[in-house]
Amino acid sequence: MSLPATLLLEKIQQALRDAEIGLDPVELQAIIAGIIAGGVRLDERGWRTPFYELVNDGQKLPEAIYRQAQRLYRESAAKLAEGDFKFELLLPEDDDASLTQRLEALSLWTQAFLTAVAMVQPNLNKAPRDLKEMIDDLGAIAQVEANVDDNDDNEQAYVELTEYVKLVVVSCFTEYSSGNLEPKSKPTLH
């Protein structure tokens, strides 16, 4: 993310509040990541319809939210398409939130991601066994109990969970988005 996560989350929160949309800001990126990883064509239009459906009952969004969403879409799509696990989850940073708050945010992120993937990927139940198991794991992470002590062991477990969630996002993207990348340039006809 080009802005620090804290500032970006605050901007998104304000835009959501102004539009009276009851989402947590982490859910916005998770929905977009789920749409992308679920196999929607990576272009400037393909993601909008499912995004509007999930966020605002199919209605267009106020410009401030749309701009934030478009920015998240572009950054997320680019990072996932690059490979090499460059995609980052948009979550509160450890300096700004307790471990319990960060775990709650990860749970919300995971729930929103799973909802979006399920919406756009009709063959999710036919995923390869390894990917199905990973998706089931995300379901468990989405329901994790968030009342934990701030200590080194729990902090390490949280870091491992976030890395695992990123792995699942990248795995879904790899499975469902092959062939959906927007061409860099149009072929030249001779």
Backbone hydrogen bonds, N-H to C=O, Kabsch-Sander energy under -0.5 kcal/mol:
donor,donor_aa,acceptor,acceptor_aa,energy
8,L,4,P,-2.4
9,L,5,A,-2.9
10,E,6,T,-2.0
11,K,7,L,-2.4
12,I,8,L,-2.5
13,Q,9,L,-2.7
14,Q,10,E,-2.4
15,A,11,K,-2.2
16,L,12,I,-2.7
17,R,13,Q,-2.6
18,D,14,Q,-2.9
19,A,15,A,-1.7
20,E,17,R,-1.3
21,I,16,L,-2.6
22,G,20,E,-0.6
23,L,21,I,-1.8
27,E,24,D,-1.5
28,L,24,D,-0.7
28,L,25,P,-0.7
29,Q,25,P,-0.9
30,A,26,V,-1.7
31,I,27,E,-2.7
32,I,28,L,-1.9
33,A,29,Q,-3.2
34,G,30,A,-2.5
35,I,31,I,-2.3
36,I,32,I,-2.5
37,A,33,A,-3.2
38,G,34,G,-1.7
39,G,36,I,-1.6
40,V,35,I,-1.8
42,L,180,N,-3.1
43,D,41,R,-1.7
47,W,43,D,-0.6
48,R,45,R,-1.2
49,T,45,R,-0.7
51,F,47,W,-1.9
52,Y,48,R,-3.5
53,E,49,T,-2.3
54,L,50,P,-2.3
55,V,51,F,-2.4
56,N,52,Y,-2.7
57,D,53,E,-0.8
58,G,52,Y,-2.1
59,Q,56,N,-2.5
65,I,62,P,-0.6
66,Y,62,P,-2.5
67,R,63,E,-2.8
68,Q,64,A,-1.6
69,A,65,I,-3.0
70,Q,66,Y,-3.2
71,R,67,R,-2.2
72,L,68,Q,-2.5
73,Y,69,A,-2.9
74,R,70,Q,-2.7
75,E,71,R,-2.6
76,S,72,L,-2.9
77,A,73,Y,-3.1
78,A,74,R,-2.2
79,K,75,E,-2.4
80,L,76,S,-2.6
81,A,77,A,-2.5
82,E,78,A,-1.9
83,G,79,K,-1.0
86,K,79,K,-0.5
86,K,83,G,-1.3
91,L,89,L,-1.2
96,D,93,E,-1.5
97,A,93,E,-1.1
102,R,98,S,-2.4
103,L,99,L,-2.5
104,E,100,T,-2.3
105,A,101,Q,-2.2
106,L,102,R,-2.3
107,S,103,L,-2.3
108,L,104,E,-2.4
109,W,105,A,-2.8
110,T,106,L,-2.6
111,Q,107,S,-2.4
112,A,108,L,-2.5
113,F,109,W,-2.5
114,L,110,T,-2.6
115,T,111,Q,-2.3
116,A,112,A,-2.3
117,V,113,F,-2.8
118,A,114,L,-2.5
119,M,115,T,-1.7
120,V,116,A,-2.0
121,Q,117,V,-2.0
124,L,121,Q,-1.4
126,K,123,N,-1.8
127,A,124,L,-1.5
132,K,128,P,-2.6
133,E,129,R,-2.4
134,M,130,D,-2.0
135,I,131,L,-2.7
136,D,132,K,-2.5
137,D,133,E,-2.2
138,L,134,M,-1.9
139,G,135,I,-1.8
140,A,136,D,-1.6
141,I,137,D,-2.4
142,A,138,L,-2.7
143,Q,139,G,-0.6
143,Q,140,A,-0.8
144,V,141,I,-1.6
148,V,146,A,-1.3
151,N,149,D,-1.2
155,E,151,N,-2.6
156,Q,152,D,-2.4
157,A,153,D,-2.2
158,Y,154,N,-2.3
159,V,155,E,-2.3
160,E,156,Q,-2.3
161,L,157,A,-2.2
162,T,158,Y,-2.6
163,E,159,V,-2.2
164,Y,160,E,-2.1
165,V,161,L,-2.7
166,K,162,T,-2.2
167,L,163,E,-2.1
168,V,164,Y,-2.3
169,V,165,V,-2.4
170,V,166,K,-2.7
171,S,167,L,-2.5
172,C,168,V,-2.7
173,F,169,V,-2.5
174,T,170,V,-2.7
175,E,171,S,-2.3
176,Y,172,C,-2.9
177,S,173,F,-2.3
180,N,177,S,-2.4
182,E,42,L,-0.5
